[in-house]
């Protein structure tokens, strides 16, 4: 009888535990995301955190493009602003990039393109101001007792808000303001660490190292323009004139870096940099019926898929027609994510769609090739499923991502301005399709990528929860960013040692000279 009663009590306790809501043990997380593809991967983290019982609050603008106001897995606060990074702005920006890439690439065109880049940060600054000026919103956020801020440092608004609320800070990061995030946080010798936009690998000739230094100087100037022209002014106004934005940005507790050294070149790093490259990769799900039929109809030749990411809706008509004509010549079936006008040269083997389940297609055994712009999300999905890539990089880190993949023997790429020249695009496709090493190299990289003690997403979740448990991770942060450049590089030490050495040499010289003079005088007296 006692055994039976004990079993009943045990079952009752287990049942009670099962019905206790997970949220009561969860954290309270404030998320300040960036639009477009950056939100796509942030959204994966948000869903995973919610599934573990955490309460998520997302701050968005009223003009938000990708970030929805209502969701089943996060709450949101909508900030009213006159302008933000919306679809219209990104269409204009992409158009300006296309003009630069396919034009004469003059200094005037470059400056015009950079104005759009600066405008993105100005809009981010306006969103920060609108948030901090909204006293009711700030009262609500302070009263919510958040455990940390999760943000993407391509824009500085999350950095400033975290400091204003005095909360630990975690980055979901690949790029930071004007360059690759490693360049901001970790030692980066320019002799073997390629700078964003340089197109260099970790094996550089003298000329390439000169180019690397030039690109680093350019990024430094651009970042200073963004920092001092926008974010430092906000710090002075809302946080106090003693707060340095550059220091503030580097004070993040954890940097969740969206790269894997399977693709990334080996380089110095820091203890609070955690690598989660490929965290967005998931097993492929069955395709919708109409896509499955189309894919299966490809026979032995298989399927090519093409997507240029979330920002690019269409290309100039001449480039679109050239791409369509190239696809029409191929024996493969093609699924092309394209929202522009229907190309006049479109072949019967090509299916144009507004949206496609990219990861599910990449995981399908019939898919032979991925034509992509080189964004981090697409590159890692291709890596996860072992599909080789032909790249058409447009801007930002896309060129560098494809350089890394090409260096590993798993991709070919051409610049957008060379699509119209001869058969460059077709040659790149044929080379990847007909060269077995491209596919075998990508599949080898895929096996390396998957051979980890923890899944990248689980690693990300662990470190976010680590910061919540310990109220930060200050013991992992370096204090090097507080040093002036001459102290960081020990220029003052070298000057001191050089001065001390010169003083010793000068003292010895004077001593010898005095000794020689004394000896000469003694000799004269003896004579």
Secondary structure, 3 states (H helix, E strand, C coil): CHHHHHHHHHHHHHHHHHHCCHHHHCCEEEEECCCCHHHHHHHHHHHHHHHCCCEEEEEEECCCCCCCCCCCCCEEEEECCCCCCCHHHHHHHHHHHHHHHHCCCCHHHHHHHHHHHHHHHHHHHHHHHHHHHCHHHHHHHHHCCCCEEEECCCCCHHHHHHHHHCCEEEEEECEECCEECHHHHCCCCCCCCCCCCCCCCCCCCHHHHHHHHHHHHHHHHHHHHHHHHHHHHHHHHHCCCCCCHHHHHCCCCEEEECCCCCCCCCCCCCCCEEECCCCCCCCCCCCCHHHHHHHHCCHHHCEEEEECCCCCCCCCHHHHHHHHHHHHCCCCEEEEECCCCCCCCCCCCEEEECCCCHHHHHCCCCEEEEEECCCHHHHHHHHHHCCCEEECCCCCCHHHHHHHHHHCCCEEECCHHHCCCCCHHHHHHHHHHHCHHHHHHHHHHHHHHHCCCCCHHHHHHHHHHHHHHHCCCHHHCCCHHHCCHHHHCCHHHHHHHHHHHHHHHHHHHHHHHHHHHHHHHHHHHHC
